[in-house]
């Protein structure tokens, strides 16, 4: 394992576990403790994690990882969140879905709701800028798929840029399920990439109701680019492990919090 691979692995481990010990990391990666300390110092200098005595913890500023690396994180929580989100959908609705692991789970929950297509016609319309979500839903007869167009990002499979904005300015959404990289009760929802944030912001502006779907590891954190302010978010669906003070802060800002 070269240094680049080791640094990526360290970020992945700290991100999943939220804290890690130098000796444990050294044993797991089969390198010396001194090497791990140097690596952690390097990552801390880039503000990708925070050093502690004897190890490191995840910081309040989220960092970007490819979608395939994020899929296994908090999987049970995401499945419960997605099931709760899907229950908000009624036949005939126009639903927006941006990219991300949690919104992908929402798409799968919608795909398995037979009541949405009971009368033979497409039961719902889904507008998405995520190629993987469109690929999963296009074979479902009760779902009409509208893809925004744009330039695809390899990290997230999301389409961004002027081609994506063109169609979004022409449509209205009943409900947007918004996946985020971080969300803060004071500052709102965030994405790592400014292009994704711009498209997600436009999707939110076209929706009658914005529902953020995010497990508790993303709460009370910020990332690089703001999507929208907290007062633009109607509902936050998260898992039951959410901190009581964080939940109260969102509710004080006017966001309904549902714990699944």
C-alpha positions as CSV (number, residue, x, y, z in Angstrom):
1,X,0.0,0.0,0.0
2,X,1.5,3.3,-1.1
3,X,1.1,6.5,0.9
4,X,-1.8,7.9,-1.1
5,X,-3.7,4.6,-0.6
6,X,-2.9,4.7,3.1
7,X,-4.1,8.2,3.5
8,X,-7.3,7.4,1.8
9,X,-7.8,4.4,4.0
10,X,-7.1,6.4,7.1
11,X,-9.7,9.0,6.1
12,X,-12.2,6.2,5.4
13,X,-11.5,4.5,8.8
14,X,-11.8,7.7,10.8
15,X,-14.9,8.8,8.8
16,X,-16.6,5.5,9.6
17,X,-15.6,5.1,13.2
18,X,-15.5,8.8,14.0
19,X,-12.4,8.2,16.1
20,X,-9.3,6.0,15.9
21,X,-6.3,5.1,17.9
22,X,-2.7,5.3,16.5
23,X,-1.7,1.8,17.7
24,X,-4.9,0.2,16.3
25,X,-4.4,1.9,13.0
26,X,-0.7,0.9,12.8
27,X,-1.7,-2.8,13.4
28,X,-4.6,-2.6,11.0
29,X,-2.5,-1.1,8.2
30,X,0.7,-3.0,9.0
31,X,2.9,0.1,9.4
32,X,4.7,1.7,12.3
33,X,3.0,3.9,14.8
34,X,5.4,6.7,13.8
35,X,4.2,6.4,10.2
36,X,0.6,6.7,11.3
37,X,1.4,9.7,13.4
38,X,3.0,11.5,10.4
39,X,0.0,10.6,8.2
40,X,-2.5,11.8,10.8
41,X,-0.5,15.0,11.2
42,X,-0.6,15.5,7.4
43,X,-4.3,15.0,7.2
44,X,-4.9,17.3,10.2
45,X,-2.9,20.0,8.5
46,X,-5.4,19.8,5.6
47,X,-8.3,19.9,8.1
48,X,-9.6,16.5,7.0
49,X,-9.5,15.2,10.6
50,X,-8.6,16.4,14.1
51,X,-5.6,15.0,16.0
52,X,-6.1,13.8,19.5
53,X,-3.6,12.5,22.0
54,X,-3.0,9.0,20.8
55,X,-5.2,9.2,17.6
56,X,-7.6,11.2,15.6
57,X,-11.3,12.1,15.3
58,X,-13.5,13.1,12.4
59,X,-13.9,16.9,12.1
60,X,-17.0,19.0,11.9
61,X,-16.1,19.8,8.3
62,X,-17.1,16.9,6.1
63,X,-14.9,15.7,3.3
64,X,-15.6,14.1,0.0
65,X,-15.4,10.4,-0.8
66,X,-16.6,8.6,-3.9
67,X,-20.2,7.3,-3.7
68,X,-19.0,3.7,-3.8
69,X,-17.0,4.2,-0.6
70,X,-20.0,5.8,1.2
71,X,-22.6,3.2,0.5
72,X,-21.8,0.9,3.4
73,X,-21.7,3.7,6.0
74,X,-24.7,3.7,8.4
75,X,-26.6,1.4,6.0
76,X,-29.3,0.3,8.5
77,X,-30.0,3.9,9.4
78,X,-30.2,4.9,5.7
79,X,-32.7,2.1,5.0
80,X,-35.0,3.2,7.8
81,X,-34.7,6.9,6.8
82,X,-35.6,6.0,3.2
83,X,-38.6,3.9,4.2
84,X,-39.9,6.8,6.2
85,X,-39.3,9.2,3.3
86,X,-41.1,6.9,0.9
87,X,-44.2,7.0,3.1
88,X,-44.6,10.7,2.4
89,X,-45.1,10.1,-1.3
90,X,-48.7,10.0,-2.7
91,X,-49.7,8.7,-6.2
92,X,-49.5,11.5,-8.8
93,X,-46.7,13.4,-7.1
94,X,-43.7,14.9,-8.9
95,X,-40.7,14.0,-6.8
96,X,-37.2,15.4,-7.0
97,X,-34.1,13.3,-6.0
98,X,-30.6,14.5,-6.1
99,X,-27.6,12.1,-5.9
100,X,-26.2,10.3,-2.8
101,X,-26.4,7.1,-0.9
102,X,-29.5,8.0,1.1
103,X,-31.5,9.3,-1.8
104,X,-30.6,6.1,-3.7
105,X,-32.1,4.2,-0.9
106,X,-35.2,6.4,-1.1
107,X,-35.4,5.6,-4.8
108,X,-35.3,1.9,-4.0
109,X,-38.0,2.3,-1.4
110,X,-40.2,4.1,-4.0
111,X,-39.5,1.4,-6.5
112,X,-40.9,-1.3,-4.3
113,X,-44.2,0.5,-3.5
114,X,-46.7,-1.4,-5.6
115,X,-49.6,0.9,-4.6
116,X,-48.1,3.8,-6.5
117,X,-48.9,2.1,-9.8
118,X,-52.1,0.3,-9.0
119,X,-54.0,1.8,-12.0
120,X,-51.5,1.0,-14.6
121,X,-50.3,4.5,-15.4
122,X,-47.1,5.9,-14.0
123,X,-47.9,6.5,-10.4
124,X,-45.3,9.2,-9.8
125,X,-42.8,11.3,-11.7
126,X,-39.2,11.4,-10.5
127,X,-36.9,14.2,-11.6
128,X,-33.3,13.5,-10.9
129,X,-29.8,14.6,-11.8
130,X,-28.3,11.3,-10.6
131,X,-27.5,8.7,-13.2
132,X,-27.5,5.8,-10.9
133,X,-31.0,6.6,-9.6
134,X,-32.3,7.0,-13.1
135,X,-30.8,3.7,-14.0
136,X,-32.5,1.9,-11.1
137,X,-36.0,3.5,-11.6
138,X,-36.2,3.5,-15.4
139,X,-37.4,-0.1,-15.5
140,X,-40.2,0.5,-13.0
141,X,-43.5,0.9,-14.9
142,X,-45.1,3.0,-12.1
143,X,-42.3,5.6,-12.3
144,X,-41.9,8.3,-15.0
145,X,-38.3,9.3,-15.1
146,X,-37.1,12.8,-16.1
147,X,-33.3,13.3,-16.1
148,X,-31.9,16.8,-16.0
149,X,-29.0,16.4,-18.4
150,X,-25.6,17.9,-17.7
151,X,-22.0,16.8,-17.1
152,X,-21.5,13.8,-14.9
153,X,-19.3,13.8,-11.8
154,X,-17.5,10.5,-11.2
155,X,-17.6,11.0,-7.4
156,X,-21.3,11.1,-7.1
157,X,-22.9,10.2,-10.6
158,X,-24.6,13.6,-10.4
159,X,-25.2,15.7,-13.5
160,X,-24.2,19.4,-13.1
161,X,-23.7,22.5,-15.2
162,X,-25.8,24.7,-17.5
163,X,-27.5,21.8,-19.3
164,X,-28.9,20.6,-15.9
165,X,-30.2,24.0,-14.9
166,X,-32.1,24.5,-18.2
167,X,-34.8,21.8,-17.5
168,X,-35.1,22.6,-13.8
169,X,-36.1,26.2,-14.5
170,X,-39.0,24.8,-16.5
171,X,-40.6,22.5,-13.9
172,X,-42.2,22.3,-10.5
173,X,-41.8,19.6,-7.8
174,X,-44.3,18.6,-5.2
175,X,-41.6,17.2,-3.0
176,X,-37.8,17.1,-3.1
177,X,-35.8,14.5,-1.2
178,X,-32.5,16.2,-0.7
179,X,-29.4,14.2,0.1
180,X,-26.6,16.3,1.7
181,X,-23.0,16.0,2.7
182,X,-23.6,18.0,5.9
183,X,-26.3,20.0,7.6
184,X,-26.1,22.5,10.4
185,X,-29.1,24.0,12.2
186,X,-27.8,27.5,12.0
187,X,-26.3,27.5,8.5
188,X,-28.3,25.0,6.5
189,X,-27.5,22.2,4.1
190,X,-24.1,21.7,2.3
191,X,-22.5,19.7,-0.5
192,X,-18.8,19.1,-1.0
193,X,-18.9,20.3,-4.7
194,X,-20.0,23.7,-5.7
195,X,-21.5,22.5,-8.9
196,X,-23.7,20.0,-7.1
197,X,-24.7,22.6,-4.6
198,X,-25.8,24.9,-7.3
199,X,-28.0,22.3,-9.0
200,X,-29.4,21.1,-5.6
201,X,-30.2,24.7,-4.7
202,X,-32.2,25.1,-7.9
203,X,-34.0,21.9,-7.2
204,X,-34.9,23.1,-3.8
205,X,-36.2,26.4,-5.2
206,X,-38.6,24.5,-7.5
207,X,-40.1,22.3,-4.8
208,X,-43.2,23.0,-2.7
209,X,-41.6,21.0,0.1
210,X,-38.0,20.2,0.8
211,X,-37.2,17.1,2.9
212,X,-33.6,16.5,3.8
213,X,-32.7,12.8,4.3
214,X,-29.5,12.5,6.4
215,X,-28.2,10.1,9.0
216,X,-27.1,11.7,12.3
217,X,-23.4,11.5,11.3
218,X,-24.0,14.4,8.9
219,X,-25.8,16.7,11.5
220,X,-24.3,19.7,13.1
221,X,-21.6,19.7,10.4
222,X,-20.6,21.9,7.4
223,X,-19.0,21.2,4.1
224,X,-17.6,23.4,1.3
225,X,-20.6,24.7,-0.6
226,X,-24.0,25.7,0.9
227,X,-27.1,24.3,-0.8
228,X,-29.7,26.3,1.1
229,X,-30.4,27.9,4.4
230,X,-32.2,26.1,7.2
231,X,-35.4,28.1,6.7
232,X,-35.7,26.6,3.3
233,X,-35.9,23.0,4.7
234,X,-39.3,21.9,5.8
235,X,-38.5,18.5,7.2
236,X,-35.4,16.6,8.2
237,X,-35.6,12.8,8.3
238,X,-32.8,11.2,10.3
239,X,-32.2,8.2,12.5
240,X,-33.1,7.7,16.2
241,X,-29.6,8.3,17.3
242,X,-29.8,12.0,16.8
243,X,-28.6,14.1,19.7
244,X,-31.4,15.8,21.6
245,X,-29.8,19.2,21.6
246,X,-29.2,19.1,17.8
247,X,-32.8,18.0,17.2
248,X,-34.0,20.9,19.3
249,X,-31.8,23.3,17.4
250,X,-33.4,22.3,14.1
251,X,-36.9,22.5,15.5
252,X,-36.2,25.9,16.9
253,X,-35.1,27.0,13.3
254,X,-38.5,25.8,12.0
255,X,-37.5,22.4,10.6
256,X,-39.7,19.4,11.5
257,X,-37.5,16.5,12.6
258,X,-38.6,12.9,12.0
259,X,-36.5,10.2,13.5
260,X,-36.7,6.7,11.9
